[in-house]
Amino acid sequence: MKISSPRGTSDILPDQIAAWQSLETTARTLFRTYGYSELRTPVFEETGLFKRSLGETTEVVNKQLLEVKSQRADAQDAGFCLRPEGTAPVVRAYNQHGLGREEFLSKLFYVGPMFRGERPQKGRLRQFHQIGAEAIGRGADHPLLDAEIMALAVNILKSAGVSDFKLKINSLGSAEDKQNFAQWLRDELKDKIGHLSDTCKDQYERNVFRLLDSKDAACREVINGLDIGTRHLSASGAAYFQRVREGLDRLGIAYEVSAQLVRGLDYYTHTVFEISCAGLGAQDALGAGGRYNGLIEQLDGGDRRFPQTIGAIGFALGMERILLALEAQGRAVQTKRSLDVFVVCGKAVLERETFALVDSFRREGIAADMDFGGERPVKKQFEQADRLGARFTVILGEDDAGAASLSVKDMATGIQRPLSPENMAGQIKNML
């Protein structure tokens, strides 16, 4: 029986990997510029971590968690699931290792796969990859940090070559403001919800904010008729949001305030944002994020030596979505393989010498390879060199008198010339 990759996953093939590596390098360079350090967490965590952080009423927890089961599990093992997002694991690690006791502000980033039980479609997979950042600590509760982290997300996209994207922002205010906002929405919708779908009715009961980004046409018509504005914000919440906007203006970051942008996860407070890109169809979000003050204490990380709330804000960018956007905009990274030297064995009796020559190049840091097909014709070996993107071929053979001969061929120009047996690596390096 033929076995393929699991539905909703994809293999990243050698001729695709250069685009992924380019995006990762771009992000890592900017993270370093902004003072962020990498953190790597396990790909699976206790299920309770996400139920407590994301909220038991969210769609991610209710429908999309991919649980992990082991045949060797015993009574002491908790339930596990593959991580659906990166924020909660980073906060768990921050708490577990006491980073708040060592640092006033921890700036952390991650790159890696996430997992959700999605209905697979373009731009929405069961295994997908994210680039994310989290700023956590007693020094993280500042509106200018909100502006900085949004600027970081925007600049990663710009540096990767993505254009025509839009940053949308909003504020949920404090935890109390958010509760008031939820109650106002319920009051405004209670006489209208009876005409909507069962899904919308369920969201109304479980998490009313989900209705604000519903794709249901009837629900959208009702939501668009609401005068939401910023009425839910307290004076302090409004002042905080104003300082965030002033920070973005100072950095020259274009944005649009969207009153309907709330993000569906329970942990968000104050600033929330989303970056979308035209041309990607229904799944047009490149990334999103927001502030989540209080989550650290909620996950048992409150340090009682410090009475103030530990602030936190972060974002995640979808790597697959970014690469799709680059492809749609004609900016996809060219992924032809590259090899410095391919050594062609002119005669089968010279195979061992060829093998040793390849090794000598590699020892000098020159990317080198050879043909392992046995006595394949020289023409076939040149074809292999071309497929591997070799810049030069070194031909090891014999002249008419039977003496050993060495030559090097520039694969771009076709020019071939003799190669001295002394310091061959040095000669090749001078050509590269």
C-alpha positions as CSV (number, residue, x, y, z in Angstrom):
1,M,0.0,0.0,0.0
2,K,1.3,3.4,-0.9
3,I,1.8,5.7,2.1
4,S,1.7,9.4,1.7
5,S,2.2,12.3,4.1
6,P,-0.8,12.8,6.5
7,R,-3.6,14.9,5.2
8,G,-3.1,18.6,6.1
9,T,0.7,18.3,6.1
10,S,3.3,18.8,3.5
11,D,6.9,17.8,2.8
12,I,9.4,20.7,2.3
13,L,11.5,19.4,-0.6
14,P,15.1,20.3,-1.3
15,D,14.2,22.6,-4.2
16,Q,11.9,24.5,-1.8
17,I,14.1,24.8,1.3
18,A,16.1,27.8,0.1
19,A,12.9,30.0,0.4
20,W,12.3,28.8,3.9
21,Q,15.9,29.3,5.0
22,S,15.9,32.8,3.5
23,L,12.8,33.7,5.5
24,E,14.2,32.3,8.7
25,T,17.5,34.1,8.2
26,T,15.7,37.4,7.6
27,A,13.7,37.0,10.8
28,R,16.7,35.9,12.9
29,T,18.7,38.9,11.7
30,L,15.9,41.3,12.7
31,F,15.3,39.5,16.0
32,R,18.9,40.1,16.9
33,T,18.7,43.7,15.9
34,Y,15.7,44.2,18.2
35,G,17.4,42.3,21.1
36,Y,15.4,39.1,21.0
37,S,16.9,35.7,22.0
38,E,15.7,32.3,20.7
39,L,13.7,29.9,22.9
40,R,12.8,26.3,21.8
41,T,10.0,24.5,23.5
42,P,8.6,21.0,23.0
43,V,6.2,20.4,20.2
44,F,3.8,18.8,22.7
45,E,2.6,20.1,26.1
46,E,0.0,19.3,28.7
47,T,-3.4,19.9,27.3
48,G,-4.4,21.9,30.4
49,L,-1.9,24.5,29.4
50,F,-3.9,25.5,26.4
51,K,-7.3,25.1,28.1
52,R,-6.2,27.6,30.8
53,S,-4.5,30.1,28.4
54,L,-6.6,30.0,25.3
55,G,-9.9,29.4,27.0
56,E,-12.1,26.3,27.0
57,T,-14.8,28.1,24.9
58,T,-12.4,28.8,22.0
59,E,-12.6,26.9,18.8
60,V,-8.9,25.9,19.1
61,V,-9.5,24.1,22.3
62,N,-13.0,22.7,21.5
63,K,-12.3,21.5,17.9
64,Q,-8.7,21.7,16.9
65,L,-6.4,20.2,19.5
66,L,-4.5,17.2,18.3
67,E,-4.1,15.0,21.3
68,V,-1.0,12.8,21.9
69,K,-1.5,9.3,23.3
70,S,1.2,6.8,24.3
71,Q,0.8,3.0,24.7
72,R,3.2,3.3,27.6
73,A,1.3,6.0,29.4
74,D,0.7,5.4,33.1
75,A,-1.6,7.0,35.7
76,Q,0.9,9.7,36.4
77,D,0.9,11.0,32.8
78,A,-1.2,14.0,32.1
79,G,-3.1,14.4,28.9
80,F,-0.9,15.9,26.1
81,C,-1.5,17.6,22.8
82,L,0.6,19.0,20.0
83,R,1.1,22.7,20.5
84,P,-1.5,24.7,18.5
85,E,0.3,28.0,19.1
86,G,3.5,29.4,20.6
87,T,2.6,31.9,23.2
88,A,1.4,29.6,26.0
89,P,4.5,27.3,25.8
90,V,6.8,30.3,25.9
91,V,4.9,31.6,29.0
92,R,5.1,28.1,30.6
93,A,8.9,28.1,30.0
94,Y,9.2,31.7,31.3
95,N,7.5,30.6,34.5
96,Q,9.1,27.2,34.9
97,H,12.7,28.5,34.6
98,G,12.2,31.7,36.6
99,L,13.2,34.1,33.9
100,G,11.3,36.9,35.6
101,R,13.7,36.6,38.6
102,E,16.7,37.2,36.4
103,E,15.5,39.7,33.8
104,F,13.4,42.9,34.0
105,L,12.3,42.3,30.5
106,S,12.7,39.0,28.5
107,K,12.6,39.3,24.8
108,L,12.1,35.9,23.2
109,F,11.5,34.5,19.8
110,Y,10.7,31.1,18.3
111,V,10.6,29.4,14.9
112,G,8.9,26.0,14.4
113,P,5.9,23.9,13.6
114,M,2.4,24.2,15.2
115,F,-0.5,21.8,14.9
116,R,-4.3,22.1,14.7
117,G,-7.0,19.7,13.6
118,E,-8.1,22.0,10.8
119,R,-10.1,21.2,7.7
120,P,-7.2,21.4,5.3
121,Q,-7.2,24.0,2.6
122,K,-4.8,26.4,0.9
123,G,-3.1,28.5,3.6
124,R,-4.6,26.4,6.4
125,L,-2.8,23.2,7.3
126,R,-2.8,20.8,10.2
127,Q,0.9,21.2,10.6
128,F,2.0,24.7,9.9
129,H,5.0,26.8,10.8
130,Q,5.3,30.1,12.7
131,I,7.8,32.8,13.4
132,G,6.9,34.4,16.7
133,A,8.1,36.8,19.4
134,E,7.1,37.4,23.0
135,A,8.2,40.2,25.3
136,I,7.5,39.4,28.9
137,G,8.4,40.9,32.2
138,R,7.9,43.7,34.7
139,G,9.3,46.0,32.0
140,A,6.9,44.8,29.4
141,D,3.8,46.8,30.5
142,H,4.5,49.9,28.3
143,P,2.6,51.1,25.2
144,L,5.8,51.9,23.3
145,L,6.6,48.1,23.5
146,D,3.3,47.4,21.8
147,A,4.4,49.8,19.0
148,E,7.9,48.2,18.8
149,I,6.6,44.7,18.5
150,M,4.2,45.6,15.7
151,A,7.0,47.4,14.0
152,L,9.2,44.3,14.3
153,A,6.5,42.1,12.7
154,V,6.0,44.6,9.9
155,N,9.7,44.9,9.2
156,I,10.2,41.2,9.0
157,L,7.6,41.1,6.3
158,K,9.1,44.0,4.5
159,S,12.6,42.6,4.7
160,A,11.4,39.2,3.4
161,G,10.0,41.1,0.3
162,V,6.3,41.1,1.1
163,S,4.4,44.1,-0.1
164,D,0.7,45.2,-0.2
165,F,-0.1,44.1,3.3
166,K,-2.2,45.9,5.9
167,L,-1.7,46.3,9.6
168,K,-5.0,46.5,11.5
169,I,-5.1,47.4,15.2
170,N,-7.6,47.7,18.0
171,S,-7.8,47.8,21.8
172,L,-9.8,45.6,24.1
173,G,-8.8,47.7,27.1
174,S,-8.1,46.3,30.5
175,A,-9.6,42.9,31.7
176,E,-12.5,44.9,33.2
177,D,-12.9,46.9,29.9
178,K,-13.0,43.6,28.0
179,Q,-15.7,42.2,30.3
180,N,-17.8,45.4,29.8
181,F,-17.3,45.1,26.1
182,A,-18.5,41.5,26.1
183,Q,-21.6,42.4,28.1
184,W,-22.4,45.4,25.7
185,L,-22.1,43.0,22.7
186,R,-24.5,40.5,24.3
187,D,-27.0,43.3,25.1
188,E,-26.8,44.7,21.6
189,L,-27.2,41.2,20.0
190,K,-29.8,39.5,22.3
191,D,-32.7,40.6,20.2
192,K,-31.0,39.7,16.9
193,I,-29.3,36.4,17.7
194,G,-32.5,34.3,17.2
195,H,-32.4,35.0,13.5
196,L,-28.8,33.7,13.1
197,S,-27.3,30.2,12.6
198,D,-26.9,27.6,15.3
199,T,-23.1,28.2,15.1
200,C,-23.6,31.9,15.8
201,K,-25.9,31.2,18.7
202,D,-23.3,28.9,20.2
203,Q,-20.6,31.5,19.8
204,Y,-22.9,34.1,21.4
205,E,-23.2,31.9,24.5
206,R,-19.6,30.6,24.6
207,N,-17.5,33.5,23.3
208,V,-19.4,36.5,22.0
209,F,-16.2,38.0,20.5
210,R,-16.1,35.3,17.9
211,L,-19.1,36.8,16.2
212,L,-17.1,39.9,15.3
213,D,-14.9,37.9,12.8
214,S,-17.7,35.5,11.7
215,K,-17.8,34.7,8.0
216,D,-21.5,34.0,8.1
217,A,-23.2,36.5,5.8
218,A,-26.2,37.1,8.0
219,C,-24.0,37.5,11.1
220,R,-21.7,39.9,9.2
221,E,-24.7,42.1,8.3
222,V,-25.8,42.3,12.0
223,I,-22.3,43.0,13.2
224,N,-21.7,45.7,10.6
225,G,-24.8,47.4,11.8
226,L,-23.4,47.8,15.3
227,D,-21.8,51.2,16.3
228,I,-18.9,49.6,18.2
229,G,-16.3,52.4,18.3
230,T,-14.2,52.6,21.5
231,R,-17.1,53.0,23.9
232,H,-15.9,50.0,25.9
233,L,-12.6,51.6,26.8
234,S,-12.1,53.3,30.2
235,A,-10.2,56.6,30.4
236,S,-6.9,54.7,31.2
237,G,-7.5,52.2,28.4
238,A,-8.2,54.9,25.9
239,A,-5.0,56.8,27.0
240,Y,-2.9,53.6,26.7
241,F,-4.2,53.0,23.1
242,Q,-3.5,56.6,22.2
243,R,0.1,56.2,23.2
244,V,0.4,53.0,21.2
245,R,-0.8,54.8,18.1
246,E,1.5,57.7,18.8
247,G,4.4,55.2,18.9
248,L,3.5,53.7,15.6
249,D,3.1,57.2,14.1
250,R,6.6,58.1,15.4
251,L,8.1,55.0,13.7
252,G,6.3,55.7,10.4
253,I,4.3,52.4,10.6
254,A,1.1,52.6,8.6
255,Y,-2.0,51.1,10.3
256,E,-5.8,51.1,10.3
257,V,-7.9,51.1,13.4
258,S,-10.6,48.3,13.2
259,A,-13.2,48.3,15.9
260,Q,-14.3,44.7,14.9
261,L,-10.8,43.3,15.4
262,V,-10.8,41.4,18.7
263,R,-8.9,38.1,18.2
264,G,-10.8,35.0,19.6
265,L,-8.4,33.9,22.3
266,D,-9.2,34.5,25.9
267,Y,-5.9,35.8,27.0
268,Y,-5.8,39.1,25.0
269,T,-6.1,42.5,26.7
270,H,-5.4,46.0,25.5
271,T,-3.7,46.0,22.0
272,V,-4.6,43.4,19.4
273,F,-3.5,43.5,15.8
274,E,-3.6,41.5,12.6
275,I,-1.6,41.8,9.3
276,S,-3.4,40.7,6.2
277,C,-2.4,40.6,2.5
278,A,-4.5,40.9,-0.6
279,G,-4.3,38.1,-3.1
280,L,-4.3,35.2,-0.6
281,G,-8.1,34.6,-0.8
282,A,-10.1,33.7,2.3
283,Q,-7.0,32.9,4.4
284,D,-5.4,36.3,4.0
285,A,-3.9,36.8,7.5
286,L,-0.1,36.7,7.5
287,G,0.1,37.1,11.2
288,A,-1.4,38.5,14.3
289,G,-0.8,39.2,18.0
290,G,-1.5,41.3,21.0
291,R,-1.0,42.1,24.6
292,Y,-1.9,39.4,27.2
293,N,-1.3,41.0,30.7
294,G,-2.3,38.6,33.4
295,L,-1.6,35.3,31.6
296,I,1.7,34.8,33.4
297,E,-0.1,34.9,36.8
298,Q,-2.9,32.8,35.4
299,L,-0.4,30.1,34.6
300,D,1.1,30.2,38.1
301,G,4.0,32.5,37.3
302,G,3.2,35.5,39.5
303,D,6.3,36.5,41.6
304,R,4.9,37.8,44.9
305,R,8.0,39.9,45.4
306,F,6.7,42.2,42.7
307,P,3.2,43.4,43.3
308,Q,2.5,44.8,39.8
309,T,1.2,42.6,37.0
310,I,3.8,41.1,34.7
311,G,3.2,42.5,31.3
312,A,3.4,40.6,28.0
313,I,2.9,41.1,24.3
314,G,3.7,39.0,21.3
315,F,2.9,38.0,17.7
316,A,3.1,35.1,15.3
317,L,3.7,35.1,11.6
318,G,2.6,32.1,9.4
319,M,5.6,31.0,7.3
320,E,3.5,29.2,4.7
321,R,1.3,32.3,4.3
322,I,4.3,34.5,3.8
323,L,5.8,32.2,1.2
324,L,2.4,32.1,-0.6
325,A,2.3,35.9,-0.6
326,L,5.8,36.1,-2.0
327,E,4.8,33.7,-4.8
328,A,1.6,35.6,-5.6
329,Q,3.6,38.9,-5.8
330,G,6.3,37.4,-8.0
331,R,9.0,37.7,-5.3
332,A,9.5,34.0,-4.6
333,V,13.1,33.0,-3.7
334,Q,14.9,31.1,-6.5
335,T,15.8,27.7,-5.1
336,K,18.3,26.2,-7.6
337,R,20.8,24.0,-5.7
338,S,24.3,25.3,-5.5
339,L,27.6,23.4,-5.4
340,D,31.1,24.8,-5.8
341,V,32.8,21.9,-7.5
342,F,31.8,18.6,-9.0
343,V,34.6,16.2,-9.7
344,V,34.3,14.2,-12.9
345,C,36.0,10.8,-13.0
346,G,37.4,10.4,-16.5
347,K,38.2,6.7,-16.0
348,A,36.8,4.1,-13.6
349,V,40.3,3.2,-12.4
350,L,40.6,6.8,-11.0
351,E,37.5,6.4,-8.8
352,R,39.5,6.2,-5.5
353,E,41.6,9.3,-6.5
354,T,38.4,11.1,-7.3
355,F,36.9,10.2,-4.0
356,A,40.0,11.5,-2.2
357,L,40.0,14.7,-4.2
358,V,36.4,15.4,-3.2
359,D,37.3,14.9,0.4
360,S,40.3,17.3,0.1
361,F,38.1,20.0,-1.3
362,R,35.5,19.6,1.5
363,R,38.3,19.8,4.2
364,E,39.0,23.3,2.8
365,G,35.4,24.4,3.1
366,I,34.6,23.9,-0.6
367,A,31.2,22.4,-1.4
368,A,32.1,19.4,-3.5
369,D,30.6,16.2,-4.8
370,M,31.1,13.4,-7.3
371,D,29.1,10.7,-9.2
372,F,28.5,7.4,-7.4
373,G,27.1,5.6,-10.4
374,G,30.1,3.4,-11.0
375,E,31.4,3.6,-14.6
376,R,28.9,6.1,-15.9
377,P,30.0,8.1,-19.0
378,V,31.6,11.5,-18.6
379,K,28.6,13.1,-20.3
380,K,26.2,11.7,-17.7
381,Q,28.5,13.0,-14.9
382,F,28.4,16.5,-16.5
383,E,24.7,16.3,-16.5
384,Q,24.7,15.4,-12.8
385,A,27.0,18.4,-12.1
386,D,24.6,20.7,-13.9
387,R,21.6,19.3,-12.0
388,L,23.4,20.0,-8.7
389,G,24.1,23.6,-9.8
390,A,27.9,23.2,-9.8
391,R,29.9,26.3,-10.6
392,F,32.9,24.3,-11.7
393,T,33.7,20.8,-12.7
394,V,37.2,19.3,-12.0
395,I,38.0,16.6,-14.5
396,L,40.3,13.9,-13.4
397,G,41.6,11.8,-16.3
398,E,44.5,10.7,-18.4
399,D,46.2,12.4,-21.4
400,D,47.0,10.6,-24.6
401,A,50.3,9.3,-23.1
402,G,48.5,7.8,-20.2
403,A,49.7,10.4,-17.7
404,A,47.3,11.8,-15.1
405,S,45.6,15.0,-16.2
406,L,43.6,17.6,-14.3
407,S,41.4,20.4,-15.8
408,V,38.7,22.7,-14.5
409,K,35.6,23.8,-16.4
410,D,33.5,26.9,-15.7
411,M,30.0,25.6,-16.1
412,A,28.6,29.0,-16.9
413,T,31.0,29.9,-19.7
414,G,32.1,26.5,-20.8
415,I,35.7,27.5,-20.7
416,Q,38.0,24.7,-19.7
417,R,41.7,25.0,-18.7
418,P,44.4,22.9,-17.0
419,L,44.6,22.7,-13.3
420,S,47.9,22.3,-11.4
421,P,48.0,19.4,-9.0
422,E,49.7,21.6,-6.4
423,N,47.3,23.5,-4.0
424,M,44.2,22.6,-6.0
425,A,41.8,23.9,-3.3
426,G,43.6,27.3,-3.3
427,Q,43.2,27.5,-7.1
428,I,39.5,26.7,-6.8
429,K,39.0,29.3,-4.0
430,N,40.5,32.0,-6.2
431,M,37.9,31.2,-8.9
432,L,34.9,31.2,-6.6
